[in-house]
Amino acid sequence: MNIKWVYWGKLYDSKFQARVLQQRLEHDAWMYGYNTPQEIEVYRSRRGKYGVRFIL
């Protein structure tokens, strides 16, 4: 099985901003009954910015 990441379309200057988005994705899935992603993580790009990616 080939696991593919889905990348959020925006990169953030700080890890804190990316973590807030990560928490929001988890909370919204729980609150509104969306399918919860299997895994959500914050990553660092080559240029030093932070992003969020997840596996559905």
KEKE-3310 file (N, C-alpha, C; in steps of 0.2 Angstrom, whole numbers, plus 5000, padded with zeros to 4 digits):
npx = (5004:5003:5006:5000:5004:4994:4996:4994:4990:4997:5012:5020:5028:5031:5033:5023:5012:5009:5006:4995:4986:4986:4980:4968:4963:4961:4952:4941:4937:4933:4923:4913:4911:4918:4928:4941:4958:4971:4984:4991:5004:5016:5028:5045:5050:5062:5066:5065:5052:5036:5024:5009:5004:4994:4987:4974)
npy = (4994:5011:5025:5041:5058:5073:5089:5104:5120:5131:5139:5142:5155:5152:5138:5137:5143:5134:5123:5127:5127:5113:5108:5114:5107:5094:5096:5102:5091:5082:5089:5093:5081:5076:5064:5059:5063:5050:5053:5068:5080:5092:5099:5104:5115:5115:5128:5133:5136:5132:5119:5110:5093:5079:5062:5054)
npz = (5000:4995:5004:5003:5006:5010:5007:5015:5008:5012:5019:5034:5044:5057:5069:5078:5072:5062:5071:5077:5066:5064:5076:5074:5063:5068:5078:5071:5063:5073:5079:5069:5062:5052:5042:5051:5049:5047:5051:5056:5054:5057:5047:5041:5028:5015:5014:5026:5032:5039:5038:5036:5034:5030:5031:5024)
capx = (5000:5007:5003:5002:5002:4990:4999:4990:4992:5001:5017:5020:5034:5033:5030:5017:5006:5007:5003:4988:4982:4986:4975:4961:4961:4959:4946:4935:4935:4929:4917:4909:4910:4922:4933:4947:4964:4975:4990:4993:5010:5020:5035:5048:5052:5069:5067:5064:5045:5033:5018:5005:5002:4990:4985:4966)
capy = (5000:5017:5030:5048:5064:5078:5095:5111:5125:5137:5138:5147:5157:5149:5132:5138:5144:5127:5118:5129:5124:5106:5107:5115:5101:5088:5098:5102:5084:5079:5093:5093:5074:5074:5059:5061:5060:5045:5056:5075:5082:5098:5098:5110:5115:5116:5135:5135:5138:5126:5117:5104:5088:5073:5056:5053)
capz = (5000:4995:5008:5000:5010:5007:5010:5016:5003:5014:5023:5040:5047:5064:5070:5082:5068:5059:5076:5078:5061:5065:5081:5071:5058:5072:5082:5066:5061:5078:5080:5063:5060:5046:5043:5055:5046:5051:5054:5055:5056:5055:5044:5039:5021:5013:5015:5033:5034:5042:5034:5039:5030:5033:5028:5025)
cpx = (5004:5003:5005:5000:4998:4993:4994:4993:4996:5006:5017:5027:5036:5030:5024:5011:5004:5004:4996:4983:4981:4980:4968:4958:4958:4953:4940:4933:4931:4923:4912:4908:4913:4926:4939:4953:4968:4980:4990:4999:5012:5026:5038:5051:5059:5071:5066:5057:5042:5026:5015:5003:4998:4989:4978:4965)
cpy = (5006:5023:5037:5053:5069:5084:5101:5116:5131:5135:5144:5149:5154:5142:5132:5139:5138:5123:5120:5126:5116:5104:5108:5110:5096:5090:5099:5095:5081:5083:5093:5086:5072:5068:5062:5058:5055:5048:5063:5077:5089:5096:5104:5109:5116:5124:5138:5136:5131:5125:5111:5099:5082:5068:5055:5046)
cpz = (5000:4998:5005:5005:5006:5011:5010:5012:5006:5019:5028:5042:5053:5065:5074:5078:5064:5064:5077:5072:5062:5070:5078:5067:5062:5076:5077:5064:5066:5079:5075:5060:5054:5047:5046:5051:5050:5055:5052:5058:5054:5052:5042:5032:5021:5015:5022:5036:5036:5038:5038:5033:5034:5028:5029:5026)
residu = (MET:ASN:ILE:LYS:TRP:VAL:TYR:TRP:GLY:LYS:LEU:TYR:ASP:SER:LYS:PHE:GLN:ALA:ARG:VAL:LEU:GLN:GLN:ARG:LEU:GLU:HIS:ASP:ALA:TRP:MET:TYR:GLY:TYR:ASN:THR:PRO:GLN:GLU:ILE:GLU:VAL:TYR:ARG:SER:ARG:ARG:GLY:LYS:TYR:GLY:VAL:ARG:PHE:ILE:LEU)
# end
